[in-house]
Structures are given as C-alpha cells and as structure tokens.
C-alpha cells in the first residue's frame, strides 16, 4: 500500500497563478475520486480532445461544489500511466483513456469552492478559462 499524497493546502481562486485564458477542465467526481488524486497525484481515465493547463474537480453527491484544482504536468495514455496500483484495478480504466498527472504540490482544496446551480450537466469534462473559473459565482457561471 502506498502512502497517500496530501494536498498542497488551501487556496482562494484569486490566488491561483496563471493566465486568464489558461484552459481549465472541470471534471465531475464522487468523493472516491479524491482518493485517486491522493494516491497518484493524477486525475484518471478520461477521454479528452483538448489539453488543459488545470483540472478542477466538482464533487457530486451531497457536496455539490467544485472543491479542488491542480496544475497539469503531463497527459499520458492510461496504458502507459505509472500509478500506485495496476491500471486494471481502478474503476473507469479503459485503454483508450488518458491520465493527467499534476505538478508536485499543485493540488489545492479551494477555500472558496464553486457551488452547483441547476443548469449545468456535467459530462466527463467541461472546459472553461482560468479567468472565468476565478470569477464564477456558481457552476452556471463557469460555462
């Protein structure tokens, strides 16, 4: 069993460094997805057609907030990803999917999470800019 990575801490959205036009992928997750991040310093098993600079995680279930953000270091094919366990052991694994690894100490819990509003339906990824992410009052303001 590997040691789990702690997040780098907390940050307000205004403190996130980057350009306003940097691409942010917002991914939905159950609480268990946060454990994948802690275990691998990565977000895994998604199909994507763009290469974001950041991944923000929307926690569904009872939380219903965008609560985490991390800066992407590299994107690799799932079959080539070096994870804490064999890829086949993870829910959602498919050889056609990607794993996004985060820069060291770049995953933060947001001090000012973005609450859910009812007009957004979350596919595997919704894309926004860092400027929109910082100023959004709810998920409806992200896209």
C-alpha positions, -999 to +999 in steps of 0.1 A: +000+000+000+014+033-010+015+065+011-012+089+001-002+124-010-015+152+010-028+182-010-006+213-011-031+231+012-059+255+006-061+284-018-086+310-029-094+311-065-080+346-068-046+332-056-043+307-084-014+317-106-018+316-143-031+335-173-068+343-176-071+324-209-054+292-195-077+262-201-094+246-171-111+212-174-138+208-148-144+171-141-172+156-120-163+131-093-177+112-064-157+115-032-138+084-041-122+103-070-104+125-045-087+093-032-074+086-067-058+121-067-042+115-033-029+081-043-015+091-077-012+129-078-032+125-110-067+125-125-075+094-143-093+076-171-109+103-192-115+108-229-105+143-239-099+164-270-081+193-255-050+197-233-059+218-202-034+236-180-056+228-149-081+203-138-108+213-113-128+187-095-166+190-090-177+167-061-212+154-067-233+136-041-240+157-010-211+182-016-221+196-050-192+220-053-161+225-073-137+219-044-102+211-059-078+223-086-044+211-098-020+222-124-014+196-151+022+184-156+016+158-183-011+138-200-004+101-208-023+072-223-039+051-195-019+020-205+014+039-200+005+056-167+027+046-138+002+045-109+002+032-074-016+001-085-020-017-118-044+003-140-068-026-143-075-024-106-091+011-109-127+017-117-131+035-150-099+022-166-101+018-204-071+015-227-084+044-248-085+069-220-059+093-206-044+101-172-035+137-163-006+139-138-003+171-117+028+191-109+042+184-075+024+203-047-001+219-071-034+203-060-053+226-036-086+225-019-105+257-027-112+280+003-140+295-019-155+264-037-179+270-066-214+258-056-236+239-080-265+256-098-291+236-117-284+245-154-251+226-158-250+190-168-215+175-162-201+154-190-166+139-183-151+173-189-164+208-193-139+234-203-136+270-191-108+296-187-089+303-156-104+339-157-140+325-158-131+300-131-118+326-107-149+349-111-177+323-113-203+326-086-217+291-093-212+263-118-237+280-141-211+309-144-183+285-155-195+276-189 
